[in-house]
Amino acid sequence: MQFSSSAMAADENFDYLFKIILIGDSNVGKTCVVRHFTSGVYTEAQQNTIGVDFTVRALEINGKKVKMQVWDTAGQERFRTITQSYYRSAHAAIIAYDLTRRSTFESVPHWIHEIEKYGAANLVIMLIGNKCDMWEKRHVLFEDACTLAEKYGLLAVLETSAKESKNIDEVFVLMAKELMARHSLPLYGEGTLGSLPLDSSPVLTAPGPRKQSQCTC
């Protein structure tokens, strides 16, 4: 599968438009993930997001132009009312936790509940464990994340690192492919989707310090 970014993100000539909300506790690296995806740049020091930040990237996936709007939300409690209003119009949600802080992983069921309460019924959910470059400080096993993903029927769980460019594009491309498969008719343009089979089983992958482990469920 080949894909490429497009500098013409504002161009309205696209086949699909998907809105993705990125949620999770404060300081798990959500903004770093989004900025790396949209610009390829990693910045060590980031200020806490206030409310919701909006960004766009256009991809070409399997010959289709896909425009992805990503909403980076604040994790602090005082912004919950603002961020909840964005759930309903999202096609998908990515829940991020910091694999060096167990408490952020234990908050994942809370975020899933938020999605179920405020989001659309068919909203696709993916889980990412960020900061996998800090594997020596790991407090969350990948196997635990796999178990949680199976329990709640999530699309996938991947471990990511914006600092080392691990699995950042893969997260969003996997999500886009799933959404393309679920939306048989493009929002713009003509034709139907017939070449992307929908795999109902999660694809669960995580890069380790020495090798890449994989779990399929």
Secondary structure, DSSP 8 states (H G I E B T S, - for coil): --EEEES-TT----SEEEEEEEEESTTSSHHHHHHHHHHS---S------SEEEEEEEEEETTEEEEEEEEEE--SGGGHHHHHTTTTT-SEEEEEEETT-HHHHHTHHHHHHHHHHHS-TT-EEEEEEE-GGGGGG--S-HHHHHHHHHHHT-SEEEEEBTTTTBSHHHHHHHHHHHHHHH--S-SSSS----S-----S-EEEEE-SSSEEEEE-
